[in-house]
Amino acid sequence: MSKQSDVVEAELVEEGRLPAIPEDRTPAVLLADEDPDAWLPPEAEADVRAGIPKDTSRAYEGDMKQFAAWCEQVGRRVLPAAPQTVTAYLSYLKRTPRERTGRPYGPATMDRIIASIRSSHRAAGYKPPDTMGARKVVSGYRRELSEAQDPAATPKKASAADRSVLAEALSHLDRNTLVGKRDAALMLLGHAIASRGSELAPLNWPASFTDLPDGGFTVRVYRKKRKKWQDVEVLPDPDRGLCTVAAVRDLVEALAHEGHTTGPLFVRIDQWGYMGAEMNRKGKPIGAPDGRISINGASDIVSRSIHRTGLPGKWTSHSLRRGLVKSARAAGADIVDIGRHGGWDDRSKALIGYIDEEDSTGDRSPLSQIAKKAAARREEPT
């Protein structure tokens, strides 16, 4: 989570001091002390937990463990936390390098930490603490980094794996092997349908696919962010090496040769080429019993495949989604058509954020297009 859903209005701060909490904004107290109905039965709590994405839940839990450890160290209360405690903690994070990176957290991660603290208070039955002071710390920190031209001021995005990147990555695969066929199909299909790893991993053969008369197929994808199903059309490509349809059918044929004709399209394959191999951690089996690849596994395939090329960048399964935007823009596709194909809302700011600044330079520069239009007018006969 890189943006907060809560919008904090600017407030004046006199003499560099944070304003006192007004009487109508008292410190956090147990909701049960205010309202006897402020409780949930176990099944309702389970339903709420089910509505929280697993990755978000894990991130929040990790954030709260670190917050609790800091509170214990400095002698402050964790729950309910005072607003000043949260402010002091964010100030500490701003100044404290992490052991793994040697740098403090970035502003985007600190935004998430504030959200973690607020959400954890709600989950525990407390009113979230006022976080205006903490947000001012992060806002000032982001401004300092921006003025210093520090890359940490800008959230890191996955690099775009467009057709040129995919072509290079695929050239390093042995597409005669089962694992090579799987990796090629995963990357090409992810690019073709502009999918996240969480949308690729659940795909099943043949249940998720419907053949089209021209030899292509539609893929039924669940767009998790929008919580809706979409049938995405995938057509044959004249370049067979980059043809998603051919890559998927090659994989399906290879899986059938191994006796796998229905179920997960993308399965685990171990270093010896065995399909759906059981994985263990500390003596206990992990991973889907049906051999389905995990979301992280999908991202690992993209990262591993592109890193073989030596191309610089941050390569994850999300690179395929960004790559489709870059490829389509280069081909002159309309931004609305790109958005609808990739499952973005027509008003999506995220889609605009996928367009790199360099994609609006050169021939795509507004000034270049104005100059071309002006030159064309001068050449018109009078």
N, C-alpha and C positions, 0 to 999 in steps of 0.2 A: 504494500500500500504506500504510495508516494504522495497522495493528497488527502487532506482531511475533509470529511463531510461537513464538519462544523465550521461556520464562518465566524471569525472573531472580529468584531468591529473595533477600529482603532480608538484608543482612549488616551487622554492626556496624562502624562507622567510628570509630576512637579518635582523639581530639584533632584531628578534622577531616581526618585523613589517610586515603587509601585504603589498604586492607590490602595487604601484599606478596603476590605470587603464590605460593601454596603449591607445595611440591616436586612434587606430583602434577599441577600445572597449569603446565607449563613454557611458555616463549614459543613462538610459532609456528615450526615447522620443516617442511621439505619432507617430505611423506608418503612420497615415494620413498626417503628415507633410513631410514624405519622399516619399510616393507613393499615388497618388490620387485614385488608384484603391484598396487601402487597406481598404475595407469595405465589409460587407455582407448584403444582403437583409434579412428581418425578417425570411423568410422560411428557408434560409440557416443556420441562427443562431439557429433556432429550430431543424434542422437536427443535428447540432453539439451537442446541449444539449442532444438530444436523444441518442447520441453515448457514453455519459458519464454514467456509472453505478450509480444508485440512491444513493447507500451507499457511493460511492466515492464523489459524488456531495455534499451530506450532510456533510461529513467529511471536505471537502474543505471549505464549507461555514462557518462551525463552527471555523475552523482554522483562516480564514480571519477576522471573527468578533473579535476574541481574539487579533489578530495582530493589528487590527485597534484601539481597546481599549488601547493597550499598547502604540501605536504611539501617540494617543491623550494625554495620561498621561505624556509622556516624551517630547512631543512637536516635534515630527518628522512627516514627510510626509508619508502617506500610499501609494498613487499612484501618480506618479511612485516612488517607494521606492528606495532610494540610496543603493548600495551594503553594505555600512557600517551600515545602519539601520537594514538590515536583519541579519548581523553578530552580531550586538549588541543584537538583539532580541533573537537569538538562545543562546547567552551567558547568557542572563537573564533567559531563560527557563531552562538552565542547572543548575542554582543555586537556582531556586525558587520552593519550594515544593508546590504541588497542595493541595487545601483544602480537596478534596475528599479522596486522598490517603496518604497525608503527605510526598510524594516523588515527585521529579521533573519528567518530562516526560522522557521516555526511548529514546535511540538513534533511534529506528525504527520509533517512532512517530515523532521525530524531523525531520527525513528524509521526512516523509509525509508532514510536515508543510512547509518545503522548497519547495516541489513540489506544494503545495497549493498556495503559494505566487507566484511562477513562472506562474502557470496556470491561476491564477486570473489576472495577468498582461496581459497575452495574450488575455484573454476574454474581458478585458477592452480596448484593442487596444494599449497596451504599450509593448515595448520590455521588457522581463523579466530582472530583475537586475542580475548582476554577483553575484553568490552565492558561489564562491570559499572560501571566508573567513568563511561563515556560515558552509560549509561542513567540513572545517578544525576544527571548534569548535566541531562538532558532531563526527568527526573521533577521536579527542583527548579524548573526553568524553567516547566514546566506549572503547578506549584503557584503560583509567583509571578504568572503571568498570570491564573490563576483568581481569586486573592485580589484582584487589581487589577481584576477584571471586564473583562479585555481579551478582545475577540472572538477573538483569535488562539489562545486556550486551547482553543477548540472547533473541530474540523475543519469547513471550509466544505462544506456540502451543497448539492446542486442544489435549487432551489426547486421546489415541487410544482405541476405544470401540471394542475390538475383541470378539470372540465367548464366551470366559469365562466371560467377562464383561457383554455382552448381556444376557447370561444365568442367571446371578445374578440379573440383572435389571428386566428381564421378570418374575422372580419368585416373584417379589413384585407387579405385576400387577394382577388385577382381570380381567381375560380374558373372563369372561362371560358377561361383560358389553360392551356397544358400545364404550365407551372411552378406555377401556382396549384393545379391539380388534384394535382400530385405532392406539393406541400408539405402540402396539406390531408390527403391520404391517409396520408402519412408520420406526421403528428402524431396523427391519430385512431387509426391502427392501432397506433402505439407505445403510446398510452394504453390501448387496448382489450386488448392482450395483455401489458401491463406489461413492455415490452421495453427493453433497453439498445440503444444505437446499434449495437453489435457484433452484435446479434441481428436488427436491422432490415435492415441493408445486404445481408446474404447472401440475402434472400428472393427467390425466383423465381416468375414467373407462367408457366404455371399450376401448376408442380411443387410449390410449397409450400402450395397451397390445395386443399381438398376441399369441394365444395358440400354444404349440408345441405338437407333437404326444406323447411324453413321459410323458405328464401331466404338464410339466413346461410351461413357457411363455417367450417371449421376451418383453423387455420394451424399448419403444422409448424415449430416453432421449436427451435433448438439452444440450450439454456441453458448458456452457456459456463462459468459459475462452478460449476455442478453437473455439467457434462460429461454431459448427458443430453438426449435429444430429448423434446419435449412437443407434443401436439396440443391447441391452445388454441381453444376454441369462441368464435366471434364472432357475435352475433345482431343482426338489424336493430334500429335505434333509432327510436322514434316521432318524434323530432326529426330531420328529414332533414338539417338543417344540421350536426348532430353525429353522423350515422349513419356509422359506419366502413364498413359493407358498401356503402352507396351511394357513398362517397368512393373506395373501392378500385375498384369497378366503373366509375365515371366515369373514373378514371385508366387502367384497362385499355382502355377503349373509345378514349380519346384516343391511347394508345400504338399501338393497332392501326391507327388512322387514319394514323399515321406509318410504318406497316410493321413495327412492333415487336410481335410476337405471342407470343414466348417469350423466356425469359431473365430478366435482372434486372428486378424490379418498379420499383425506384427507380434512375433513371439520371441522369447529369449532364445539365444543360441550361444552355447559356450565356446571356449577356445578350440575345442576339438570338432566343432560343427554339429554337436548334438542339440536338437530342438527341444525347447521347453524344459531344459535341464533344471533340476531342483536346486535351489539356492539355500544356504544355511548361514546363520549368524549366531555365534556362541552356541552352536549345537541345535538351534531351533530353525525350522523351515521358515523362509520369508518369501515374499513375492506371491503373485496370483497363482493359485493351484493349477489353472488351465494353461500356464506358461505365458500368459499375456505380458508384453513388455510394460514397464512402468513409465510414468511421465518423465521421471528423471532419466530412465533408460533411453527414451526417445531423444532427450536433450543431449545425452552423452554421445549418441550416434552422430548427431549433427556436429557437435564440438570436435569429436575425434576425427571425423571425415574431413572437415575443412581445415583443421590444424595441420593435417598431413601436407597440405599445399604450401604451408608457410605464410599464408595470407594473414596479415595482422587484423585483429578485431576481437570482439566479444561474440563468440558463436554459441548460440543455444537453439533450441527448437523454435523459439520466437523469431529467430533470424529468417526462417522460412516465410513467416507471415509478413514481416517487413520487406522481405525480398520480392514477394509478389507485387507489392505496391511499387517498388522501384522498377521492376521489369515492365509492369503495365504502363507506368508513367513514361518510360523510355520508348514504348511502342505507341504512345499517343492516346492511350485509353482515357476516357473521361473519368474524372475523379468520382462522380456519382456512381458510374458503373462499377468502378473498382470497389467502392464502399459496399455496394449491394452484393457483389460477388463474394466479398470477404466477410459478410455478415456484420458490417458496421452500421450503426444507426445513421440516417441521413444527416443528422446534426452532430455527428461525432467529432469532437476535438482531437481525439486520439488518432484518428486517421490523418488529419492534417499534421499532427506531430510526427508521423512516420515519414513525411516527405523531408528529406535532408536539404539543407540550405544549398548544397552544390547542385541539387536537382532543379534549382530555379536560376541557374547561372548559364552563361553561354547563350545558345540559341533559345533557351527557355526564359532568359532574362526579359522582364517587361520592357526595358529600354531597347534591347535587341529587336523585340517584336514591333515596337513603335517605329524604330528606324526602318525595318523592312517594309512596313506599311507605308511610310512616308516615301521611300524610294520607289515603291510600286506606283504611287500616285503621280510622281514626277514623270514616270515612263509612259503614263497613259496619254494617248493622243488628245490634243486640245481641239 
